[in-house]
Amino acid sequence: MKDKTDLQEFRTEVRQFLDSKLPARISRKMRLGQRMTKADYEEWHAILNAQGWLAVNWPVEFGGTGWSAHQRLIFEEELCAAHAPRIVPFGLMMLGPVLQKFGSAAQRDRFLPRILTGEHWWCQGYSEPGAGSDLASLKTRAIRDGDHYVVNGQKTWTTLGQYANWIFCLVRTNTEVKPQSGISFLLIDMTTPGMEVHPIRLLDGEAEVNEVFFDNVRVPVENLVGEENQGWTYAKYLLTHERTNIAGTGFAKAGLDAVKRIASQEMAGGKPLITNPHFAARLAQIEIDLMAMETTNLRVIAKVAAGQAPGVESSMLKIKGTELRQQINDLTRRAVGPYAIPFVSEALDEGFNAQPVGPEYAAPVAAQYFNNRKLTIYGGSNEIQRTIIAKQVLDL
């Protein structure tokens, strides 16, 4: 662990980098809650990659930063404070660690560099219409045919699948064993004949998630990660990384700071909202919970940095982090009052020039509130996470 002086110098370095390299146009879009395009993400990823700061959770040998847990947390906090886009997690935070631990040398050599350059944009093929929280019941089938698997089925809730050209997929390769034992982990080129992507329109008007259909899609056997029928093991390893990332400590801290700023302003004909005892008490409780979660997050990240998969702590983080972010969204909605009511989907598009309703900081509040209702569901619903904790810690 680096000492406090080193960490403060690192924080200063990150801030200076963001001041000079984060495009003002992209930062403004993030601050106003406008929709990010694929080009926006690619531009920001390229800037980070040129700095060597894209794969923050990868070891140096694979092109990562090799940063400590404290450095990664500082980096996340500063990105959020500067209104930088999130690093799209599917290739970098989720598939990358799986390939590094379970993939073949040929797979690591082929896929990891292309994740960094952006040549491959990955999405996740886990959930299905009948297999979400009960992921082991998935039905997308892959049957071996010589040097290929033939895949048929459907995935849903595929975030940013409309941008992706590769998908990592859980598929059923054996129906004669218990559900968890018949699943394999495949890497599939989305330009393969037989694949279709259909967008799903959300409450905020965004087509952020998609359905992906497989109709006799032929996948080379060399795209199988690890061993056939062992995909459940790899999936659980990936999900622990996803759940830790979902906790979003940096997003929560930035959101809390924003609520404080809004609530500290004088209201028309009255006192600042932060002087209201009930509101102030809720704000204080969230801040206390966030400090506790940050400590847990550091422990989990340090465990990963030591080469271990995060355990039940990742479920704890997922529950607490997502609920805190929703609570912050709710407080923000309350703080902006009636300005949170108007919601025009087109207002989230860059270039929308209609007269805004209310202060600038109120513009994205309603859309963010609606969008973040899903936080407690994806990555394994919070109800499922409580069951995992009960089984592993309480031995129930």
Helices and strands as residue ranges (DSSP letters): H 4-21, H 24-31, H 38-51, G 60-62, H 69-81, H 89-89, I 90-95, H 96-102, H 105-117, E 122-125, G 135-137, E 141-145, E 148-155, E 166-172, G 179-182, E 183-189, E 195-200, E 209-220, G 221-223, H 231-246, H 249-263, G 273-275, H 277-305, H 312-336, G 337-340, G 345-348, G 360-362, H 365-371, G 372-376, H 382-393
